[in-house]
Amino acid sequence: MNLKKILVLIVILLYCYIAFSTLAQENPQISDLQKKIAEYQTKLSELRQQKNTLSQQIQYMDTQIYLTTLQIESTEQKIISTQKEIDILGTRIEGLDQSLNTLLKLLIQKIVESYKQRTLSLFSLLFDSENANDLLTKIKYVKTARDNNQKLLLQVQEAKSNYEEQKKLREEKKAELNQLTQTLNSQKQSLDTQKVQKQKLLADTQNDETNYQRLLTQAQAQLAGFKSFVTSVGAGIISANQFGTGSDGNYFSQRDERWAGQTIGYSSENILNVGCLLTSVAMLAKKYGANVTPFDIASDVNRFFGNTAYMKLPWEAVAGRSYSGGVNIDQELASGNYVIVGVGNCGSYGGSHFIILTKKEGNDYIMHDPVFGPDLKFSSHYGNICSAATFK
């Protein structure tokens, strides 16, 4: 193979090496989408600073929905670009592979020729040369051949390095594509959730500002009371089923590690901090045969107001039974029903903590407390009742 063919191979290798760099330039459509995303992220930040009204919340949700839509479009464009990069890398790798094979064959050929020339000694060159000029020409030829072989070896090594680098880059791009696909699925789920949240807020408030402010005030007061209670008693996470299930097998603790960190509804609040009421509801549901835990109640977004952890009244039915508020505690217990009661600060819309009364014992009650444990005397921890409700 002559020098011209070698140069052609080198050009092919260089083209394969730099072609991806040209392809990898950022898609202008992605760049435009990123600018819009940044713009709407700024708008969201501004909306957070505004007064909390229903119209402000709806505007915030609409902006969030549009922002998520832009993020989805951006991710889709990145997926398209990354797939193109993978396809072209495959073509480049194939070209590099062919060129590398050709260079290797050429190198082997040159090595064989060099091996044959090793039998030529300086004396052979002297005696086979017709004159001094002929001798110098032969010596120069041998040196040039040796130098060319060394250069060819370097070219083969560089080609192999480029080949391996492109293969590694393709694998990285495949991993990137997989991550982008997962991100896209997550973004689409978020968009669906955001749309449902908006419709839920409109339904909860009946698209009325007065209703919104009333529910918001109740939610803020009750959840603040729940947090204050948990903080005051130093309630932390406990191991799974540490307190057992009680004498009736229906007890749950909001502190249980299996669900203590679970967020509630669409909110960022968790069961440990504000989950006494929903845990009490789960205990009552279990008594009536429903196979649910506090985790299940917390995951039912329809039970809570908007994107808060406030369980709006009337509480959603459990085990086929409907909410009944303002009940006579002794009568319900005598009838075999459990009663959910609010205790502590009665200004926190029903109480700053909720428990289950399971039966009456003399002048006292036996309770399942989501914080302290099952089968405890009511009077050992509390002295007042703010509200009472059950399901029947």
C-alpha positions in Angstrom: 0.0 0.0 0.0 1.5 3.3 -1.0 1.8 6.6 0.9 -1.2 8.1 -0.8 -3.5 5.3 0.5 -2.1 5.7 4.0 -2.8 9.4 3.9 -6.4 8.7 2.8 -6.8 6.4 5.8 -5.5 9.0 8.2 -8.0 11.6 6.8 -10.8 9.1 7.3 -9.7 8.5 10.9 -9.5 12.2 11.6 -13.0 12.8 10.1 -14.4 10.0 12.3 -12.8 11.5 15.3 -14.0 15.1 14.9 -17.4 14.4 13.3 -19.1 13.8 16.6 -17.9 17.1 18.0 -19.8 18.9 15.2 -22.9 16.8 15.9 -22.8 17.3 19.7 -23.3 21.1 19.4 -26.4 22.1 21.4 -29.7 22.0 19.7 -31.0 25.6 19.3 -34.5 24.4 20.1 -33.3 23.0 23.4 -31.6 26.3 24.1 -34.8 28.3 23.5 -36.8 26.0 25.7 -34.2 26.4 28.5 -34.6 30.2 28.3 -38.4 29.8 28.6 -38.0 27.4 31.5 -35.8 29.8 33.4 -38.3 32.6 32.7 -41.2 30.6 34.1 -39.2 29.5 37.1 -38.7 33.1 37.9 -42.5 33.7 37.6 -43.2 30.9 40.0 -40.8 32.4 42.5 -42.6 35.8 42.2 -46.0 34.1 42.6 -44.8 32.5 45.9 -44.3 35.9 47.3 -47.8 37.1 46.6 -50.8 36.9 49.0 -52.2 33.4 49.4 -55.5 33.6 47.6 -57.5 31.2 45.5 -56.8 33.1 42.3 -53.1 33.3 43.2 -53.0 29.5 43.8 -54.7 28.9 40.5 -52.3 31.2 38.7 -49.4 29.4 40.4 -50.8 26.0 39.3 -51.3 27.1 35.8 -47.7 28.5 35.6 -46.4 25.2 37.1 -48.3 23.2 34.6 -46.9 25.3 31.7 -43.4 25.0 33.2 -43.7 21.2 33.4 -44.9 21.1 29.8 -41.8 23.1 28.7 -39.6 20.7 30.7 -41.2 17.8 28.9 -40.6 19.4 25.5 -37.0 20.0 26.5 -36.5 16.4 27.6 -38.1 15.1 24.4 -35.7 17.2 22.3 -32.8 16.0 24.3 -33.9 12.4 23.7 -34.1 13.0 19.9 -30.7 14.6 19.9 -29.1 11.9 22.0 -30.6 9.2 19.8 -29.1 10.9 16.7 -25.7 11.1 18.5 -25.9 7.3 19.3 -26.8 6.5 15.7 -24.0 8.5 14.2 -21.6 7.2 16.7 -22.5 3.7 15.6 -21.6 4.7 12.0 -18.4 6.4 13.1 -17.4 3.3 15.1 -18.0 1.1 12.1 -15.8 3.3 9.9 -13.1 3.4 12.6 -13.2 -0.3 12.9 -12.7 -0.8 9.1 -9.9 1.8 9.0 -8.2 0.2 12.0 -8.3 -3.2 10.4 -6.8 -1.8 7.2 -4.0 -0.1 9.1 -3.3 -3.3 11.1 -3.0 -5.3 7.9 -0.6 -2.7 6.5 1.4 -2.7 9.6 1.7 -6.5 9.5 2.8 -6.3 5.9 5.5 -3.7 6.8 6.7 -5.7 9.7 7.1 -8.8 7.4 9.1 -6.7 4.9 11.2 -5.2 7.7 12.0 -8.7 9.0 13.2 -9.8 5.5 15.4 -6.7 5.3 17.0 -7.6 8.7 19.2 -10.1 6.8 20.9 -7.3 4.9 24.1 -6.4 6.7 26.2 -3.3 6.2 28.7 -5.5 4.3 25.9 -6.6 2.0 25.0 -3.1 1.3 28.6 -2.2 0.5 29.2 -5.1 -1.8 25.8 -4.8 -3.5 26.2 -1.1 -4.2 27.6 0.0 -7.5 29.0 3.2 -6.1 28.9 5.6 -3.1 25.8 7.3 -4.2 24.0 3.9 -4.6 25.2 3.0 -1.1 23.8 6.2 0.4 20.5 5.8 -1.4 20.1 2.3 0.0 21.0 3.3 3.5 18.5 6.2 3.3 15.9 3.9 2.0 16.4 1.5 4.9 16.2 4.4 7.4 13.1 5.8 5.8 11.4 2.4 5.8 12.1 2.0 9.5 10.8 5.5 10.3 7.7 4.9 8.3 7.0 1.7 10.2 7.3 3.6 13.5 4.9 6.3 12.2 2.5 3.6 11.0 2.7 1.9 14.5 1.8 5.2 16.1 -1.1 5.7 13.7 -2.4 2.3 14.6 -2.2 3.0 18.3 -4.0 6.4 17.8 -6.7 4.7 15.7 -7.2 2.1 18.3 -7.4 4.7 21.0 -10.0 6.7 19.0 -12.0 3.6 18.4 -12.1 2.7 22.1 -13.0 6.3 23.0 -15.9 6.4 20.6 -17.2 3.1 21.9 -17.0 4.4 25.5 -18.8 7.6 24.4 -21.6 5.7 22.8 -22.1 3.7 26.0 -22.2 6.9 28.0 -24.8 8.3 25.5 -26.9 5.2 25.9 -26.9 5.6 29.7 -27.8 9.3 29.2 -30.7 8.3 26.9 -32.0 5.8 29.5 -31.8 8.5 32.2 -33.6 11.0 29.9 -36.4 8.5 29.3 -36.9 8.0 33.0 -36.9 11.8 33.5 -39.5 12.2 30.8 -41.8 9.5 32.4 -41.5 11.3 35.8 -42.2 14.7 34.3 -45.3 13.3 32.6 -46.5 11.9 35.8 -45.9 15.2 37.6 -47.9 17.0 34.9 -50.9 14.7 35.3 -50.7 15.2 39.1 -50.5 19.0 38.8 -53.6 19.0 36.6 -55.5 16.8 39.1 -54.4 19.0 41.9 -55.8 22.1 40.2 -59.2 20.4 39.6 -59.2 19.1 43.2 -58.6 22.6 44.6 -61.4 24.0 42.5 -63.7 21.2 43.7 -62.7 21.5 47.4 -63.3 25.2 47.4 -66.2 25.2 44.9 -64.0 27.9 43.1 -65.0 30.3 45.9 -62.5 32.6 47.6 -64.4 32.6 50.9 -64.3 28.8 51.1 -60.7 28.7 50.2 -59.7 31.1 53.0 -61.9 29.3 55.5 -60.3 25.9 54.7 -56.8 27.4 54.6 -57.3 28.9 58.0 -58.5 25.6 59.4 -55.7 23.7 57.8 -53.0 26.1 59.1 -54.4 26.1 62.6 -54.9 22.3 62.9 -51.5 21.3 61.4 -49.7 23.9 63.5 -51.4 22.3 66.6 -50.4 18.8 65.5 -46.7 19.8 65.0 -46.7 21.6 68.3 -48.0 18.6 70.2 -45.4 16.2 68.6 -42.6 18.6 69.4 -43.7 19.1 73.0 -43.7 15.4 73.8 -40.5 14.7 71.8 -42.1 12.0 69.7 -39.6 10.4 67.4 -39.6 7.5 65.0 -39.8 4.0 66.5 -39.1 0.6 65.0 -41.8 -1.3 63.1 -44.6 -2.4 65.3 -42.6 -1.5 68.4 -45.8 -0.9 70.5 -47.6 -4.0 69.1 -51.1 -4.0 67.8 -53.0 -3.6 71.1 -55.4 -6.0 72.8 -57.8 -5.8 69.9 -55.2 -6.1 67.1 -56.2 -2.7 65.6 -53.5 -0.4 66.9 -51.2 1.8 64.7 -48.6 4.3 65.7 -47.9 7.4 63.6 -44.3 7.0 64.7 -43.8 3.6 63.1 -40.8 3.6 60.8 -42.9 1.8 58.1 -44.8 5.0 57.4 -43.6 7.8 59.7 -41.8 9.5 56.8 -44.6 9.1 54.3 -45.9 12.4 52.9 -49.6 13.1 53.2 -51.8 13.8 50.1 -50.2 16.3 47.9 -48.5 18.0 50.8 -44.9 17.9 52.0 -46.0 17.0 55.6 -45.4 13.6 56.9 -47.3 11.2 59.2 -44.8 11.5 62.1 -45.4 15.2 62.5 -49.1 15.6 61.6 -50.5 12.1 61.2 -52.4 11.6 64.4 -55.9 12.0 62.9 -55.3 9.9 59.8 -53.6 7.2 62.0 -56.8 7.2 64.2 -58.9 6.9 61.1 -56.8 3.9 60.0 -57.3 2.2 63.4 -61.0 2.6 63.2 -61.1 1.4 59.6 -59.1 -1.7 60.6 -61.6 -2.4 63.4 -64.4 -2.5 60.8 -62.6 -4.9 58.6 -60.7 -2.7 56.1 -57.2 -3.8 55.3 -55.6 -0.4 55.5 -52.7 1.3 57.3 -51.8 4.9 58.0 -49.7 4.7 54.8 -52.9 4.0 52.7 -54.9 6.8 54.3 -52.1 9.3 53.7 -51.9 8.2 50.1 -55.6 8.9 49.4 -55.3 12.5 48.2 -59.1 12.9 48.1 -59.2 12.9 51.9 -57.2 16.2 52.2 -57.8 19.8 51.3 -55.9 21.0 48.3 -52.2 20.4 48.6 -52.3 20.4 52.4 -52.4 17.5 55.0 -55.6 18.9 56.4 -58.3 16.2 56.5 -61.3 18.2 55.4 -64.8 17.6 56.9 -66.7 15.5 56.6 -64.0 12.9 56.6 -64.1 10.4 53.7 -65.9 7.2 54.5 -64.0 4.1 55.6 -64.9 0.4 55.5 -68.3 1.4 54.0 -69.1 3.6 56.9 -69.8 7.3 56.8 -68.5 10.1 59.1 -70.7 11.1 62.0 -69.6 14.1 64.1 -70.6 15.5 67.5 -71.5 12.0 68.8 -72.3 10.9 72.4 -69.1 9.1 73.4 -70.6 6.8 76.0 -73.4 5.8 73.8 -71.1 4.9 70.9 -68.8 3.0 73.0 -71.7 1.1 74.6 -72.8 0.2 71.0 -69.4 -1.2 70.2 -68.2 1.7 68.1 -64.8 3.3 68.6 -64.7 7.1 68.9 -62.1 9.5 67.5 -61.6 12.4 69.9 -59.6 15.6 69.7 -57.6 16.6 72.8 -55.2 19.3 73.9 -55.7 22.8 72.4 -59.3 23.0 71.3 -58.6 26.1 69.3 -56.9 24.0 66.7 -60.1 23.0 64.9 -61.0 19.8 66.8 -57.9 19.5 68.9 -54.1 19.6 68.7 -54.0 15.8 68.9 -56.3 13.0 68.0 -56.7 9.5 69.6 -59.1 6.6 69.6 -61.3 5.7 72.6 -62.0 2.0 72.6 -64.1 1.5 75.7 -65.2 3.0 79.0 -63.7 1.8 82.2 -65.4 3.2 85.3 -65.1 7.0 85.1 -62.2 6.7 82.7 -61.7 5.6 79.1 -59.2 3.2 77.4 -57.5 4.7 74.4 -55.2 3.9 71.5 -52.9 6.8 71.2 -51.0 7.2 67.9 -48.1 8.7 69.8 -47.9 7.0 73.2 -49.2 3.5 72.5 -52.3 1.1 72.8 -54.6 0.3 75.7 -53.7 3.3 77.8 -55.9 5.1 80.3 -57.2 8.4 78.9 -56.6 10.2 82.2 -52.9 9.2 82.3 -52.2 11.8 79.6 -55.3 14.0 79.0 -57.9 15.9 80.9 -60.1 17.4 78.2 -62.0 16.4 75.0 -62.4 19.0 72.2 -64.4 17.0 69.6 -65.8 13.5 69.1 -66.6 11.6 65.9 -67.0 8.1 64.5 -68.0 6.2 61.4 -71.2 4.3 61.2 
